[in-house]
Amino acid sequence: MRSHEKRVNMCLRTQGKYLVSVVLTAVFAIASLFGTLLFSTDTVADAAESQAVAQVGNTTYASVQEAIGRTTLKNTTVTLLADVTESVMITPPKGVRNVTFHLNGHTLQAAESGGAAGFAAITVPANMQLTIVGPGTVAGGTQPAVDCRGTLRVESGTFTSDATLMRFAETDETSAQGSFSGGTFTAPTLFNLLDDAKNLGYDCSRWRIPGYDPSWTEHARLVEWLVLRLVESCAVLG
C-alpha cells in the first residue's frame, strides 16, 4: 500500500509540474503574440503616418489629390506635409469652388510617369479658383508647373519648369484668370496657351503682374515687360 501510495503521489506531482509547464508555455506564447501584434500595429501606424503628404483640417492623407477631394466648405485649405511627386487636378467636392494650397516649405513635383503623367504639376479646371501660398516649390520638370482654365492666384512660392512655366486657356466659352502678388518664376517660357485655347488676353484687365524678380531670366523679364504693355493697352482701350 505504501509503495502504491508513493507511486500515486509521485505521479500527481509529475502531472502537476507538466500542467504548470504547459500553462506557462501558453502564457509566454500569448504574451509573445500580443507583443508581436502591438509591434505590428505600431509599425503600421508609424508607416501610415510617415506616408501622409497632405492635410485638410486635422486629417492627413496619402496624396494631395485625395486631400483636395476631401475639402469642404468649412475646410478649403490643403497643406503639403512632405515633398511629393504627383500631378494634381483641382477637383474638390461639389459646392467647393475655392481651394487654397499651402506649400508649407515643401515641393510638389509633376509626375513623369504613371498616373497623371503628361499633365502639369497642378491643373485648375474652368470655374475653379486656386490660391497658392509659399514658401515651397511647384516644379513642372518637363511639364508646366500649372495649367489653368479657371482662376489662379499666386501669393508666394517658387515655380519652375524646363519648358513653359504656366499655360492658360482663353476661349470663347471660358476665360482663365491669373493674379500674381509674389513668388519666384523660372522657366524658358513663362506663359503660353493651352493646346485648344484660341486667344491669350481675352480679358487682359484681369491680369496682375508684379515687378520683375531679379532671378528671372532675360527672356522672362522681356515677356513680363510685354505683358505689362498689353495691360496698359487694354486699360487705354477700356
C-alpha positions in Angstrom: 0.0 0.0 0.0 2.7 2.4 0.9 4.5 1.7 -2.3 1.4 2.2 -4.3 0.6 5.5 -2.5 4.1 6.7 -3.1 3.8 6.0 -6.8 0.4 7.8 -6.9 1.9 10.9 -5.1 4.9 11.0 -7.5 2.5 10.7 -10.5 0.4 13.5 -9.2 3.4 15.7 -8.7 4.7 14.9 -12.2 1.4 15.7 -13.7 1.2 19.0 -11.7 4.6 20.0 -13.0 3.6 19.1 -16.5 0.4 21.2 -16.3 2.3 24.2 -14.9 4.8 23.9 -17.7 2.0 23.8 -20.3 0.3 26.8 -18.7 3.5 28.8 -18.6 4.3 27.9 -22.2 0.8 29.1 -23.2 1.1 32.3 -21.3 4.5 33.0 -22.8 3.1 32.2 -26.3 0.1 34.6 -25.8 2.4 37.3 -24.4 4.7 36.9 -27.3 1.9 37.0 -29.8 0.3 40.1 -28.1 3.7 41.8 -28.2 4.1 41.0 -31.9 0.6 42.4 -32.6 1.4 45.5 -30.7 4.6 45.9 -32.6 2.9 45.3 -35.9 0.1 47.8 -35.0 2.7 50.4 -34.1 4.6 49.7 -37.2 1.5 50.1 -39.4 0.6 53.3 -37.6 4.1 54.7 -38.0 4.1 53.7 -41.7 0.7 55.3 -42.3 1.8 58.5 -40.5 5.0 58.6 -42.5 3.1 58.3 -45.7 0.9 61.3 -45.0 1.7 64.1 -47.6 -1.2 66.5 -47.2 -3.6 67.7 -44.6 -7.1 69.2 -44.5 -8.3 70.3 -41.1 -7.0 67.7 -38.6 -7.0 64.8 -41.1 -4.0 63.7 -43.1 -4.0 62.0 -46.5 -1.5 59.8 -48.5 -1.9 62.0 -51.6 -2.5 65.6 -52.5 -5.3 64.6 -54.8 -7.1 62.7 -52.1 -6.8 65.7 -49.8 -8.3 68.0 -52.4 -11.2 65.6 -52.8 -11.9 65.8 -49.0 -12.0 69.6 -48.7 -15.3 71.1 -47.5 -16.9 74.5 -47.5 -15.6 74.8 -43.9 -12.1 73.5 -44.7 -10.9 74.6 -48.1 -7.2 74.7 -47.3 -4.8 71.8 -48.3 -1.4 71.9 -46.6 1.5 70.0 -48.0 3.3 67.9 -45.4 6.2 66.4 -47.4 7.9 66.6 -50.7 5.9 64.6 -53.2 5.9 63.7 -56.9 2.3 63.9 -58.1 0.3 65.7 -60.9 -2.8 67.2 -59.2 -6.2 68.2 -60.6 -8.1 70.7 -58.5 -11.4 68.9 -58.3 -12.9 69.3 -54.8 -16.3 68.0 -53.8 -19.4 69.6 -55.3 -20.1 73.0 -53.9 -16.4 73.9 -53.2 -15.1 76.3 -55.8 -12.2 77.9 -54.0 -9.2 75.9 -52.7 -6.0 77.3 -51.0 -2.9 75.2 -51.4 -0.2 75.9 -48.7 3.2 74.5 -50.0 4.4 74.7 -46.4 8.1 74.7 -47.3 7.8 71.5 -49.4 7.9 70.6 -53.1 5.2 69.3 -55.4 6.9 67.8 -58.5 4.9 66.9 -61.6 4.7 63.1 -62.2 6.9 62.0 -65.1 5.4 58.5 -65.5 2.2 56.7 -64.4 -1.0 58.3 -63.1 -1.5 61.7 -64.5 1.8 61.7 -66.5 1.9 64.3 -69.2 -0.1 66.8 -67.2 1.2 69.9 -65.3 2.1 69.6 -61.7 -1.2 71.5 -61.0 -4.3 71.7 -63.3 -7.0 74.2 -62.5 -10.3 73.4 -64.3 -12.7 76.1 -65.6 -14.9 77.6 -62.9 -12.4 76.7 -60.2 -10.2 79.1 -58.2 -6.8 78.1 -56.7 -4.7 80.2 -54.4 -1.1 79.0 -53.9 0.9 80.2 -50.8 4.6 79.6 -50.2 7.2 79.1 -49.1 7.7 76.0 -51.2 8.1 74.9 -54.8 5.9 73.7 -57.6 8.2 72.0 -60.1 6.9 71.0 -63.6 10.1 69.3 -64.8 9.4 68.6 -68.4 5.8 69.6 -67.9 4.4 73.0 -66.9 4.1 73.9 -63.3 0.4 75.0 -63.8 -2.3 74.5 -66.4 -5.1 76.9 -65.8 -8.6 77.2 -67.3 -10.1 78.8 -64.2 -8.6 81.3 -61.7 -5.1 81.1 -60.4 -3.8 83.4 -57.5 -0.2 83.1 -56.5 0.7 84.9 -53.3 4.2 83.4 -52.9 6.3 80.3 -53.7 8.8 79.2 -56.3 7.6 77.9 -59.7 10.0 76.1 -62.1 9.8 74.3 -65.4 12.1 73.1 -68.1 9.5 74.1 -70.7 6.6 76.5 -70.3 6.0 77.5 -66.7 2.2 78.2 -66.9 -0.4 77.7 -69.6 -3.7 79.4 -69.7 -6.9 79.0 -71.7 -8.7 82.0 -73.1 -11.6 80.8 -75.3 -15.0 82.0 -76.3 -16.5 79.8 -73.6 -14.1 80.3 -70.7 -11.7 83.0 -69.6 -8.7 82.0 -67.5 -7.5 84.5 -64.9 -4.1 85.0 -63.3 -3.1 87.1 -60.3 0.5 87.2 -59.0 1.3 89.2 -55.9 4.6 87.5 -55.2 6.8 84.5 -56.0 9.8 83.4 -58.0 9.3 82.1 -61.5 12.0 80.3 -63.5 11.5 78.7 -67.0 12.5 79.2 -70.6 8.9 80.5 -71.3 6.7 82.0 -68.6 3.2 81.9 -70.2 1.7 80.2 -73.1 -1.6 78.8 -74.4 -3.2 75.5 -73.7 -3.4 73.4 -76.8 -7.1 74.2 -77.5 -7.0 77.8 -76.4 -7.9 80.4 -79.1 -6.7 83.7 -77.6 -4.5 84.7 -74.7 -5.5 88.1 -73.3 -9.2 87.6 -73.9 -9.8 89.8 -70.9 -6.4 91.1 -70.0 -7.8 93.6 -67.5 -8.0 90.6 -65.2 -4.2 90.1 -65.2 -1.9 91.5 -62.5 1.8 91.0 -62.8 4.2 92.3 -60.0 7.6 93.9 -60.6 10.1 91.6 -62.0 12.2 89.3 -59.8 16.0 89.6 -60.4 16.1 85.8 -60.5 14.1 85.8 -63.8 15.9 85.1 -67.0 16.3 87.9 -69.6 13.7 86.3 -71.7 11.3 86.1 -68.8 11.8 89.8 -68.0 11.1 90.6 -71.6 7.9 88.6 -71.5 6.9 90.4 -68.4 7.5 93.8 -70.0 5.4 92.8 -73.0 2.5 91.7 -70.7 2.7 95.0 -68.8 2.5 96.9 -72.0 -0.5 94.7 -73.0 -2.3 95.5 -69.7 -1.7 99.2 -70.2 -3.1 99.0 -73.8 -6.2 97.3 -72.5 -6.6 100.0 -69.9 -6.3 102.7 -72.5 -8.8 100.9 -74.8 -11.2 100.3 -72.0 
